[in-house]
Amino acid sequence: MAAAVLRNATEVNRSDLRQNQSRWLKKARGPHVLLIKANDAEEEKVILDRQYFDEIHKRLGSLVETLEIAMDRKMFNQILAAADTLEENLRLGNLHSLEDAFAED
């Protein structure tokens, strides 16, 4: 995801952004990011679409949760043990689909 953000960046300098703000802001749609250049890299800014930001934020949250689980050795081992049991039950046909489990009679 991070690499995709960098590949889709359109660069603009501050004065051009001020003069043509509407035109430049329209370019920050979906995965297309607007990078506002500055003389000092610490002063550079990024503009991105709110929906795209929400998607990045959601994915980042999922990654953090996954890392937290993977770092909890006890929980991770329990998940691995359960996965083996689930695979065996799936092969034996002992599991039901969600549609079967929640079907209305």
C-alpha positions in Angstrom: 0.0 0.0 0.0 2.7 2.5 0.9 4.5 1.9 -2.3 1.2 2.5 -4.2 0.8 5.9 -2.5 4.3 7.0 -3.6 3.8 5.8 -7.2 0.6 7.7 -7.6 1.9 11.0 -6.2 1.7 14.1 -8.3 4.1 16.8 -7.3 3.3 20.5 -7.2 5.1 23.5 -5.7 3.4 25.8 -3.2 3.1 28.8 -5.4 1.5 26.8 -8.2 -0.9 25.2 -5.7 -1.9 28.7 -4.4 -2.5 30.0 -8.0 -4.4 26.9 -9.2 -5.8 25.4 -6.0 -9.0 24.1 -7.5 -7.4 22.4 -10.4 -4.7 20.8 -8.2 -7.1 19.6 -5.5 -9.2 17.8 -8.1 -6.2 15.7 -8.9 -6.2 14.2 -5.3 -8.9 11.6 -6.1 -8.9 8.0 -5.1 -5.4 6.6 -4.9 -4.0 9.7 -6.6 -2.0 11.7 -4.0 -0.9 15.3 -4.3 2.6 16.0 -2.9 3.3 19.6 -2.1 7.0 20.2 -2.6 9.1 22.5 -0.4 12.8 23.4 -0.1 13.0 21.4 3.1 11.7 17.8 3.0 10.3 18.2 6.5 8.0 21.0 5.2 6.5 18.9 2.4 2.8 18.0 2.7 0.5 15.4 1.2 -3.1 15.8 0.2 -5.2 12.8 -0.4 -8.9 11.9 -0.9 -10.8 11.3 2.4 -12.1 7.9 1.2 -8.6 6.8 0.3 -7.4 8.0 3.7 -10.1 6.0 5.4 -9.1 2.9 3.4 -5.4 3.3 4.4 -6.4 3.9 8.0 -8.5 0.8 8.1 -5.8 -1.4 6.5 -3.2 0.0 8.9 -5.4 -0.8 11.9 -5.8 -4.4 10.6 -2.1 -4.7 10.2 -1.5 -3.5 13.8 -4.0 -6.0 15.1 -2.4 -8.8 13.1 1.0 -7.9 14.5 -0.3 -7.8 18.0 -1.8 -11.3 17.7 1.4 -12.6 16.1 3.5 -11.1 18.9 1.3 -12.8 21.6 2.9 -16.2 21.4 0.3 -18.0 23.5 -2.6 -16.6 21.4 -0.8 -17.3 18.2 -0.2 -20.9 19.1 -3.8 -21.3 20.1 -4.8 -20.0 16.7 -2.4 -22.4 14.9 -3.8 -25.3 16.9 -7.4 -24.3 16.0 -6.5 -24.0 12.3 -5.3 -27.6 12.2 -8.5 -28.7 13.8 -10.6 -26.7 11.4 -8.8 -28.1 8.4 -9.3 -31.6 9.6 -13.0 -31.0 10.3 -13.4 -29.3 6.9 -11.9 -32.4 5.2 -14.2 -34.7 7.1 -17.3 -32.6 6.2 -18.0 -31.8 9.9 -18.4 -28.1 9.2 -21.5 -26.2 8.0 -21.6 -23.1 5.9 -22.7 -19.8 7.3 -25.8 -20.0 5.1 -26.7 -23.4 6.6 -26.0 -22.3 10.2 -28.1 -19.1 9.9 -30.8 -20.3 7.4 -34.4 -19.3 8.2 -36.7 -22.2 8.5 
